[in-house]
Amino acid sequence: MEQQTNLASPENIMKIGTGFWASKILLTAVSFQLFTRFAEEKTMKAKDVKNILRLNCTDRNVYDFLDTLTVFGFLKREGILDTAIYSNTLDTDTFLDKNKPSYIGGILEMMNNRLYAFWGNLGEGLLTGLPQNEAKRSEDFFGLIYKDPEKLKEFTNAMSGIQMGNFMTFAQKFDFTKYKSLIDVGGSAGLLSLMVAKHNPHMHCTSFDLPPVEPIASATIQQFGLSDRVKTASGDFFTMSIPNADIVVMGNILHDWDEENKISLMRKAYDALPANGAFIAIEGIIDDERKQNVFGMMMSLNMLIETGTGFDYTFADFNRWANIAGFKSTSLLPLAGPSSAAIAYK
């Protein structure tokens, strides 16, 4: 009798279906600043965590919380239960310690505070094609965050956090030898400019964003001690020209908008560049066959939640828009994880 090898399994269905459990465990740890605490204390037992975080749950709940984080690879553990000693992993110590410049937890904080609830309405978003964020209350999300310093700081840190690994990789992988100046359009806290300047001593960079963001970027630049080669500029990239530079970068900017506005922004970038200058979009570029980069496709759905009309795109899409904008050639540079730099040369 022939042995059956392809048996049905519910494993992946349950893994994805319960995915919000795993997400909430990590987001809660970040909201508690748990990894920052571990960076300060180096090691802690479950009872130490319970006392520091003032948790009123049972000891068993704390063991479950910390051991799940351990299985996920976010903590290290020696011993078990009441004898267990926990500590950060290299990744969490580097990227989730709030006191380090490499902290990327801002995006996770925003996911916990805003997006987690909004994504509960994905079905409604698909049915209506309308945003599911503050816009449901007839409020302009971007207008709201720029009015509220705390919301603006959270959003700025989130945009920096989701891209920090990409910025670090881009600053070291892209060949800057032919260029001297860079402007980061929608530069948020200025981290891309800072990473490029840090790893390329000949480069002079400008972080360009709306006026309320400038104090946040200026403070970050001072923190890194690179104010001699990293500057800020203020303005609205839809109502004014992009300042001239050898390289124009947009990180997580194009995906906010519909196709017409994407092409308009790329044309503005083209006009700001000299001959042989480079326009670079750093985002979760979806593979052309739409079979591999699931993060890019989920981010595209996030644009439905946030903007209604924005979407992430493939490199083939980027090539088509670059051609319309007048660029002569393109290339794709893989960065950290599922993200890439889509490059168009003038």
C-alpha positions as CSV (number, residue, x, y, z in Angstrom):
1,M,0.0,0.0,0.0
2,E,1.4,3.4,-1.0
3,Q,2.3,5.6,2.0
4,Q,0.6,9.0,2.0
5,T,3.2,11.7,2.4
6,N,1.2,14.9,2.0
7,L,-1.0,15.0,5.1
8,A,-3.1,18.1,5.9
9,S,-1.9,20.0,8.9
10,P,-3.6,22.8,10.9
11,E,-0.2,24.0,12.2
12,N,0.2,27.0,9.9
13,I,-3.5,28.0,10.2
14,M,-3.2,28.1,14.0
15,K,0.2,29.8,13.9
16,I,-1.2,32.7,11.8
17,G,-4.6,32.7,13.5
18,T,-3.1,33.2,16.9
19,G,-0.4,35.6,15.6
20,F,-2.0,38.5,17.5
21,W,-1.1,36.7,20.8
22,A,2.6,36.7,19.9
23,S,2.4,40.3,18.7
24,K,0.7,41.5,21.9
25,I,3.3,39.8,24.1
26,L,6.2,41.6,22.4
27,L,4.3,44.9,22.2
28,T,3.5,44.7,25.9
29,A,7.1,44.0,26.8
30,V,8.2,47.1,24.8
31,S,5.4,49.2,26.5
32,F,6.8,48.1,29.9
33,Q,10.3,49.1,28.7
34,L,11.3,45.5,29.8
35,F,14.3,45.3,27.5
36,T,15.5,48.7,28.7
37,R,15.3,47.4,32.3
38,F,17.3,44.3,31.4
39,A,19.9,46.5,29.7
40,E,20.2,48.4,33.0
41,E,20.2,45.5,35.4
42,K,22.0,43.0,33.0
43,T,20.2,40.0,34.6
44,M,16.9,39.6,36.6
45,K,14.8,36.8,38.0
46,A,11.1,36.7,37.4
47,K,10.5,38.1,41.0
48,D,12.7,41.1,40.1
49,V,10.7,41.8,37.0
50,K,7.5,41.4,38.9
51,N,8.7,43.9,41.5
52,I,10.2,46.5,39.1
53,L,7.2,46.5,36.8
54,R,4.7,46.3,39.8
55,L,2.9,43.4,38.3
56,N,-0.1,42.1,40.4
57,C,-0.5,38.9,38.4
58,T,0.5,35.5,39.8
59,D,4.2,34.3,39.6
60,R,3.1,31.7,37.0
61,N,1.8,34.5,34.8
62,V,5.2,36.1,34.9
63,Y,7.0,32.9,34.1
64,D,4.7,32.4,31.1
65,F,5.3,35.9,29.9
66,L,9.1,35.8,30.3
67,D,9.5,32.2,29.0
68,T,7.4,33.0,25.9
69,L,9.7,35.9,25.2
70,T,12.6,33.5,25.6
71,V,11.1,31.0,23.1
72,F,10.6,33.8,20.7
73,G,14.3,34.7,21.0
74,F,13.9,38.0,22.8
75,L,15.3,36.9,26.1
76,K,18.0,34.5,27.2
77,R,17.4,32.2,30.2
78,E,19.5,30.1,32.6
79,G,17.6,27.9,35.1
80,I,13.8,27.4,35.2
81,L,10.8,29.0,37.0
82,D,11.9,30.5,40.4
83,T,15.6,29.7,39.7
84,A,15.6,31.2,36.2
85,I,17.8,34.1,35.4
86,Y,16.9,36.2,32.4
87,S,18.8,38.6,30.2
88,N,18.5,40.4,26.9
89,T,19.6,38.8,23.6
90,L,22.0,40.7,21.3
91,D,19.1,41.9,19.2
92,T,16.9,43.2,22.0
93,D,19.9,44.8,23.8
94,T,20.8,46.6,20.5
95,F,17.4,47.6,19.2
96,L,15.0,47.6,22.2
97,D,17.0,49.5,24.8
98,K,15.4,52.9,24.9
99,N,18.7,54.5,26.0
100,K,20.6,53.5,22.9
101,P,20.6,55.5,19.6
102,S,19.9,52.2,17.8
103,Y,16.5,51.9,19.5
104,I,13.8,50.9,17.0
105,G,11.0,50.4,19.6
106,G,9.2,53.6,18.5
107,I,7.3,51.8,15.7
108,L,6.3,49.1,18.2
109,E,5.1,51.7,20.7
110,M,2.9,53.2,18.0
111,M,1.7,49.7,16.9
112,N,0.6,49.1,20.5
113,N,-0.9,52.5,21.1
114,R,-2.6,53.0,17.7
115,L,-2.4,50.4,15.1
116,Y,-3.2,47.3,17.1
117,A,-6.8,48.6,17.6
118,F,-7.2,50.0,14.1
119,W,-6.2,46.7,12.5
120,G,-9.2,45.1,14.3
121,N,-11.2,46.9,11.6
122,L,-9.3,45.5,8.6
123,G,-12.5,43.9,7.3
124,E,-14.3,47.2,7.4
125,G,-11.4,48.8,5.5
126,L,-11.6,46.2,2.8
127,L,-15.4,46.5,2.5
128,T,-15.4,50.3,2.4
129,G,-11.9,51.3,1.0
130,L,-11.8,53.9,3.8
131,P,-9.1,54.5,6.4
132,Q,-9.7,52.9,9.8
133,N,-7.6,55.3,12.0
134,E,-8.5,58.7,13.4
135,A,-10.1,59.6,10.0
136,K,-13.1,57.5,11.0
137,R,-13.9,60.3,13.5
138,S,-13.5,62.8,10.7
139,E,-10.1,63.7,12.1
140,D,-6.9,64.3,10.0
141,F,-4.3,62.0,11.5
142,F,-1.4,64.0,10.2
143,G,-3.0,67.2,11.3
144,L,-3.5,65.7,14.8
145,I,0.0,64.6,15.3
146,Y,1.5,67.9,14.2
147,K,-0.7,69.7,16.7
148,D,0.2,67.5,19.7
149,P,3.9,67.4,20.6
150,E,3.6,64.0,22.3
151,K,1.8,62.4,19.4
152,L,4.4,64.0,17.0
153,K,7.3,62.6,19.1
154,E,5.7,59.1,19.1
155,F,5.1,59.2,15.4
156,T,8.6,60.5,14.6
157,N,10.2,57.8,16.8
158,A,8.0,55.2,15.1
159,M,9.1,56.2,11.6
160,S,12.7,56.2,12.7
161,G,12.3,52.8,14.4
162,I,10.8,51.0,11.5
163,Q,13.7,52.2,9.2
164,M,16.7,52.2,11.5
165,G,18.1,48.9,10.4
166,N,17.6,49.9,6.8
167,F,19.4,53.2,7.3
168,M,22.4,51.6,8.9
169,T,22.6,49.0,6.1
170,F,22.1,51.6,3.3
171,A,24.8,53.9,4.8
172,Q,27.3,51.1,4.4
173,K,26.2,49.3,1.3
174,F,25.4,52.1,-1.1
175,D,28.4,53.5,-3.1
176,F,28.6,57.2,-2.1
177,T,32.0,57.9,-3.7
178,K,30.5,59.8,-6.6
179,Y,28.3,62.0,-4.5
180,K,28.8,64.8,-1.9
181,S,25.3,65.9,-0.7
182,L,22.1,64.1,0.3
183,I,18.6,65.3,1.2
184,D,16.2,63.0,3.1
185,V,12.7,64.1,2.2
186,G,10.4,63.5,5.1
187,G,13.5,62.9,7.2
188,S,11.7,62.7,10.5
189,A,14.3,62.5,13.3
190,G,17.2,62.7,10.9
191,L,18.5,59.2,11.4
192,L,19.1,58.4,7.8
193,S,21.2,61.5,7.3
194,L,23.1,60.8,10.5
195,M,23.9,57.2,9.5
196,V,25.1,58.3,6.1
197,A,27.3,61.0,7.5
198,K,28.7,58.7,10.2
199,H,29.8,56.1,7.7
200,N,30.8,58.4,4.9
201,P,32.9,61.3,6.2
202,H,32.8,63.2,2.9
203,M,29.0,63.4,2.8
204,H,26.9,66.5,3.8
205,C,23.3,65.6,4.6
206,T,20.0,67.5,5.1
207,S,16.9,66.2,6.9
208,F,13.9,67.8,5.3
209,D,10.5,67.7,7.0
210,L,7.6,69.9,8.2
211,P,8.5,72.7,10.7
212,P,7.2,71.0,13.8
213,V,9.6,68.1,13.3
214,E,12.8,70.3,13.1
215,P,13.4,70.5,16.9
216,I,13.2,66.7,17.2
217,A,15.7,66.3,14.3
218,S,18.0,69.0,15.7
219,A,18.1,67.3,19.1
220,T,19.0,64.0,17.5
221,I,21.7,65.6,15.4
222,Q,23.2,67.2,18.5
223,Q,23.1,63.8,20.3
224,F,25.2,62.2,17.6
225,G,27.6,65.2,17.4
226,L,27.4,65.5,13.7
227,S,26.0,69.0,13.3
228,D,29.0,70.1,11.1
229,R,27.8,67.8,8.3
230,V,24.1,67.1,9.1
231,K,21.6,70.0,8.9
232,T,17.8,70.4,8.9
233,A,15.5,72.2,6.5
234,S,11.8,72.8,6.9
235,G,9.0,72.8,4.3
236,D,6.1,70.9,2.7
237,F,7.3,68.7,-0.2
238,F,3.9,69.0,-1.9
239,T,3.7,72.8,-1.9
240,M,7.4,73.6,-2.5
241,S,10.3,72.4,-4.5
242,I,12.7,69.8,-3.0
243,P,16.1,71.5,-2.2
244,N,18.9,70.5,-4.6
245,A,21.2,67.6,-3.7
246,D,23.2,64.9,-5.4
247,I,21.0,62.3,-3.8
248,V,17.3,62.6,-2.8
249,V,16.0,59.9,-0.5
250,M,12.4,59.1,0.6
251,G,12.1,56.5,3.3
252,N,8.5,55.2,3.8
253,I,7.1,58.3,2.0
254,L,5.9,57.1,-1.5
255,H,3.8,54.3,0.0
256,D,1.6,56.9,1.8
257,W,0.1,58.1,-1.5
258,D,-1.9,57.0,-4.6
259,E,-0.1,56.5,-7.9
260,E,-0.6,60.0,-9.2
261,N,1.0,61.5,-6.1
262,K,3.8,59.0,-6.2
263,I,4.7,60.1,-9.7
264,S,4.5,63.7,-8.7
265,L,6.9,63.2,-5.9
266,M,9.3,61.4,-8.1
267,R,9.2,64.2,-10.6
268,K,10.0,66.7,-7.8
269,A,13.0,64.5,-6.9
270,Y,14.1,64.4,-10.5
271,D,14.0,68.3,-10.6
272,A,16.1,68.5,-7.5
273,L,18.9,66.3,-8.8
274,P,21.9,67.1,-11.1
275,A,22.8,64.9,-14.1
276,N,23.7,61.4,-12.8
277,G,22.1,62.2,-9.4
278,A,20.2,59.4,-7.6
279,F,16.6,59.2,-6.3
280,I,16.3,56.5,-3.7
281,A,13.1,55.1,-2.1
282,I,13.6,52.9,0.9
283,E,10.6,50.8,1.6
284,G,9.3,47.2,1.8
285,I,9.5,46.8,-2.0
286,I,7.3,43.9,-3.0
287,D,8.8,41.2,-5.2
288,D,7.5,41.4,-8.8
289,E,5.8,37.9,-8.5
290,R,4.1,39.0,-5.2
291,K,5.0,35.6,-3.6
292,Q,7.8,36.4,-1.2
293,N,7.7,39.8,0.6
294,V,4.7,39.3,2.8
295,F,5.9,42.2,5.0
296,G,5.6,44.5,2.0
297,M,2.1,43.3,1.3
298,M,1.0,43.7,5.0
299,M,2.5,47.2,5.0
300,S,0.5,47.9,1.9
301,L,-2.7,46.9,3.8
302,N,-1.5,49.1,6.7
303,M,-1.7,52.0,4.2
304,L,-5.3,51.1,3.6
305,I,-5.8,51.4,7.4
306,E,-3.9,54.7,7.6
307,T,-4.6,56.5,4.3
308,G,-7.2,54.6,2.3
309,T,-5.4,55.3,-1.0
310,G,-1.7,54.6,-0.3
311,F,-0.1,51.3,-1.2
312,D,3.3,49.6,-1.3
313,Y,4.6,48.5,-4.7
314,T,6.9,46.3,-6.7
315,F,10.2,47.2,-8.3
316,A,8.4,46.9,-11.7
317,D,6.0,49.6,-10.5
318,F,8.9,51.7,-9.4
319,N,10.6,51.3,-12.8
320,R,7.4,52.4,-14.7
321,W,7.0,55.5,-12.5
322,A,10.7,56.3,-12.8
323,N,10.4,56.2,-16.6
324,I,7.4,58.5,-16.5
325,A,9.4,60.9,-14.3
326,G,12.3,61.0,-16.8
327,F,14.9,58.9,-15.0
328,K,17.3,57.0,-17.3
329,S,17.9,53.8,-15.3
330,T,17.1,52.0,-12.1
331,S,18.5,49.4,-9.7
332,L,17.5,47.6,-6.5
333,L,19.6,47.3,-3.4
334,P,18.4,44.8,-0.8
335,L,18.7,46.2,2.8
336,A,17.7,44.8,6.2
337,G,15.0,42.1,6.3
338,P,12.2,42.6,3.8
339,S,13.2,46.2,2.8
340,S,15.1,47.5,-0.2
341,A,16.4,50.7,-1.7
342,A,14.8,51.3,-5.1
343,I,17.2,53.6,-7.0
344,A,16.5,55.8,-10.0
345,Y,19.4,57.6,-11.8
346,K,18.9,60.9,-13.6
